[in-house]
Amino acid sequence: MDSLNDIWQSVMARLSEQLTPTAINTWFADCSPVALEEKRIVLQTTSDFKRNIILQRFGDTIRKAMGEIFSCEFDLLVLTADELDDYQQEEPVDDSLPEAAAYTFDRFIVGQSNKFAHAAAIAVADNPGKVYNPLFLYGNSGLGKTHLLLAIGHSIRERDPSVKIGYVKGDEFTNQMVSSLREGTQEEFRHRYRNVDLFLVDDIQFIAGKLGVQEEFFHTFNDIYEAGHQIVITSDRPPLDMVKLEDRLRTRFEGGLMADIQPPDLETRMAIIHNKSQGVGLLLSDEIVEYIATNITANIRQIEGVVHRLTAYRDMLDDTITISSVKRAIKDVIRIGVFIPTPEAIIAETSRYYGISEEDIRGQRRSKNTAMARQVAMYLIRSLTNLSLVDIGEQFENRNHSTVLSSIRKVEDLIKADQDTAAAIRDITSNLNARNQ
C-alpha cells in the first residue's frame, strides 16, 4: 500500500463488511487517519463521544485489520480536533519499550511449564549484566516469552528510570537496517542499539538467513556484551534449530542461559483464565473455566481471545455466560481439521510413498532411494511437528543433530531445484491430511 489513506481505505473495507452504510456514515464520515507510527495508527474524529464509540465498539476490528495488513500487533489512538495540535507538537519518544501494565512479573502466571524461564528472567532483572548474559528464551508462539522479555525491561526501569533500553523485533531490526542503508543513516542506526544498557530482542529467528543483517547484529551483540550490558533474546526455537543462523551467532546465543517455555498444563491454564477474566471484570464459574482450559490448550494468546470474546458477549448482548456461550466463543479458535501428525505417521506415509520399508528408513541402509526417503521424512517431521533436531534424530536410530540438520538442508535445496522432490513433499503432506479426515 502506497499511503496512509490507502491503508485506511483497506481498514474501512473490512469495517464495511460488518456494518451497515448508515453505521459507517454515522461514526466514520468525519473520521480520518492522522499518522502511522511504528506500531500504532492515529485517527482523528470530531467529538469525545464519537471517539469513545470508535474505541469501544470498533477498536478491536480496526486493530485486527491493521494486524492483518502488517502481520504484527497494532495499537489504536483516536484524537479529537482539540487534541490534534498537541499530538503534532509532541517530540517523539526515543525509547521503543512498550508501556503495558500487563507485562510485569506479578501478572505472569507461573506453572511447571515456565517456572525455570520465569526464575531466570527475575534473576536477570535483579542483576542485569551480571548473570545469564545473554538470556535466551524460546518456545512456541503465545506462551509468554514476550511477557517475560518486557517484564525484565519494566522491572529494571522501575528501579532506574535513567536506564537506556533498546527493544526491537527481529523483522523490525531487518527493516530498520535496510532503511538506514537506503537513507544513508547507518551510524544513527548503529548508535541506537549499540549504546544501550539493556538490549531486548523479540523473535530473533527472523534474521536467520539474512547475511547482511546477521553481520550487523553480530557486531551489535558484541559491542553490548563487551560493555557488560544485558542482552535478552526470544525465539520460537533454540539456536540449534535455526537452520540458516550463522555459527558465530549460534555460539554466542548458546553461551548464556537458554530457557524454554512449554505449553501450560491444565492447572496453569485454569489459573491464567481466572486471572485474565478477573482483569476485565468477568466472573466465570469453575465449570466454565475448566471447560475453556480443557479445550484451549495451544497457547495463552488463544485463551486471552476467548476471554475477550466472552466479555463482548456480556457487554454487547447482555448475555449470561454459560457453557453454550463459551462453545460459541471458542468455535473459531479451535482449528477443526488441522492436526500435528506424529513422527511415526510421517515415516509410515513416506514409506508408502517411496515403497521402502519403515525399518530401512529408520535404519542404516545407504542406497540412494533409501537415503532420499530418510531425508524427506526428517524434513517433514521438522516442518510438521514441534520436535527438535535431537528428538528427530532419535526417530532414526539416534542419529546426531548435525546429520539431521544436513538432511533438512539438502531437502530444502532440492525443493527449490527439483520439481519431483517438491511434488513428493506436497503429495506426502496431502496424504497425511487426507488420512486424518
C-alpha positions, 0 to 999 in steps of 0.5 A: 500500500502506497499511503496512509489513506490507502491503508485506511481505505483497506481498514474501512473495507473490512469495517464495511463488511460488518456494518451497515452504510448508515453505521459507517456514515454515522461514526466514520464520515468525519473520521480520518487517519492522522499518522502511522507510527511504528506500531500504532495508527492515529485517527482523528474524529470530531467529538469525545463521544464519537471517539469513545464509540470508535474505541469501544465498539470498533477498536478491536476490528480496526486493530485486527485489520491493521494486524492483518495488513502488517502481520504484527500487533497494532495499537489504536489512538483516536484524537479529537480536533482539540487534541490534534495540535498537541499530538503534532507538537509532541517530540517523539519518544526515543525509547521503543519499550512498550508501556503495558501494565500487563507485562510485569512479573506479578501478572505472569502466571507461573506453572511447571511449564515456565517456572525455570524461564520465569526464575531466570528472567527475575534473576536477570532483572535483579542483576542485569549484566551480571548473570545469564548474559545473554538470556535466551528464551524460546518456545512456541508462539503465545506462551509468554516469552514476550511477557517475560522479555518486557517484564525484565525491561519494566522491572529494571526501569522501575528501579532506574528510570535513567536506564537506556533500553533498546527493544526491537523485533527481529523483522523490525531490526531487518527493516530498520537496517535496510532503511538506514542503508537506503537513507544513508543513516547507518551510524544513527542506526548503529548508535541506537542499539549499540549504546544501550544498557539493556538490549531486548530482542523479540523473535530473533529467528527472523534474521536467520538467513539474512547475511547482511543483517546477521553481520550487523547484529553480530557486531551489535551483540558484541559491542553490548556484551563487551560493555557488560550490558544485558542482552535478552533474546526470544525465539520460537526455537533454540539456536540449534534449530535455526537452520540458516543462523550463522555459527558465530551467532549460534555460539554466542546465543548458546553461551548464556542461559537458554530457557524454554517455555512449554505449553501450560498444563491444565492447572496453569491454564485454569489459573491464567483464565481466572486471572485474565477474566478477573482483569476485565471484570468477568466472573466465570464459574469453575465449570466454565473455566475448566471447560475453556482450559480443557479445550484451549490448550495451544497457547495463552494468546488463544485463551486471552481471545476467548476471554475477550470474546466472552466479555463482548458477549456480556457487554454487547448482548447482555448475555449470561455466560454459560457453557453454550456461550463459551462453545460459541466463543471458542468455535473459531479458535479451535482449528477443526481439521488441522492436526500435528501428525506424529513422527511415526505417521510421517515415516509410515506415509513416506514409506508408502510413498517411496515403497521402502520399508519403515525399518530401512528408513529408520535404519542404516541402509545407504542406497540412494532411494533409501537415503532420499526417503530418510531425508524427506521424512526428517524434513517433514517431521521438522516442518510438521511437528514441534520436535527438535533436531535431537528428538528427530534424530532419535526417530532414526536410530539416534542419529546426531543433530548435525546429520539431521540438520544436513538432511533438512538442508539438502531437502530444502535445496532440492525443493527449490531445484527439483520439481519431483522432490517438491511434488513428493513433499506436497503429495506426502503432506496431502496424504497425511491430511487426507488420512486424518479426515 
